[in-house]
Amino acid sequence: SAVISQKPSRDICQRGTSLTIQCQVDSQVTMMFWYRQQPGQSLTLIATANQGSEATYESGFVIDKFPISRPNLTFSTLTVSNMSPEDSSIYLCSVETDPGQGLVGYTFGSGTRLTVV
Amino acid sequence: QKEVEQNSGPLSVPEGAIASLNCTYSDRGSQSFFWYRQYSGKSPELIMSIYSNGDKEDGRFTAQLNKASQYVSLLIRDSQPSDSATYLCAGKDSGGSNYKLTFGKGTLLTVNP
């Protein structure tokens, strides 16, 4: 299955600042997904990033708050802008596992644990 | 709003027992389902996927799917302390958003030595 490198693994940020999270995949993928996992909660999809087009955002998430870049088929970034303590979460990127590579599903990066103070 | 519901847990079983985790989903058109294991402080790890009605076995894990009842389950046989984790059920959406997963809230499993 695809191997995803995500960084930073964790950060503590001041409110009002922005953090950019990077995901690098070891193979070309059409879609990359960004999730948020708030403390004690399950995963919520923020947006889907396609190369060459604007990201598609889920209800409750907007581009001004979570701008996404997808410059090529192996890389994406998610920025958390103008942060508040409510943005403290784990942020995860994900790609669909290539059929034929064994278990078909979605693989996750190692996550970014963000704390906003 | 597509929803995936999991039995609330937490679930505690003795070592060597069978752990049974259950999930129901609202999207009747959903065709693919996944079970993820998430250790505390780690990202989710895919352990099973199932697309057809019936059972699918992989080692100590068996996934069961009943599309008529919109029900998915995961059985873990001979449970080990290392199986202690949160288990997340996810369904792949149908229709125009069929590239997306909807996750349940997860069930925390503890296997006691």
Contacts between the chains, C-beta under 8 A, distances in Angstrom:
chain1	res1	chain2	res2	distance
A	1	B	46	7.9
A	31	B	99	6.0
A	33	B	100	7.6
A	33	B	101	8.0
A	41	B	105	6.9
A	42	B	88	6.2
A	42	B	103	4.6
A	42	B	104	6.2
A	42	B	105	4.6
A	42	B	106	5.4
A	43	B	44	7.1
A	43	B	88	7.1
A	43	B	101	7.9
A	43	B	103	4.6
A	44	B	103	7.8
A	45	B	100	6.0
A	45	B	101	7.3
A	48	B	99	6.9
A	48	B	100	7.1
A	90	B	43	7.9
A	92	B	43	5.7
A	92	B	44	7.8
A	96	B	99	7.4
A	97	B	46	7.3
A	103	B	46	5.7
A	103	B	48	7.7
A	103	B	49	5.9
A	104	B	49	5.6
A	105	B	34	4.8
A	105	B	46	4.3
A	105	B	49	4.8
A	106	B	34	7.2
A	106	B	46	6.9
A	106	B	90	7.9
A	106	B	101	6.1
A	107	B	46	6.7
A	108	B	43	4.3
A	108	B	44	5.2
A	108	B	45	7.7
A	109	B	43	6.4
A	110	B	42	7.6
A	110	B	43	5.3
A	111	B	42	7.6
A	111	B	43	4.5
A	113	B	41	7.9
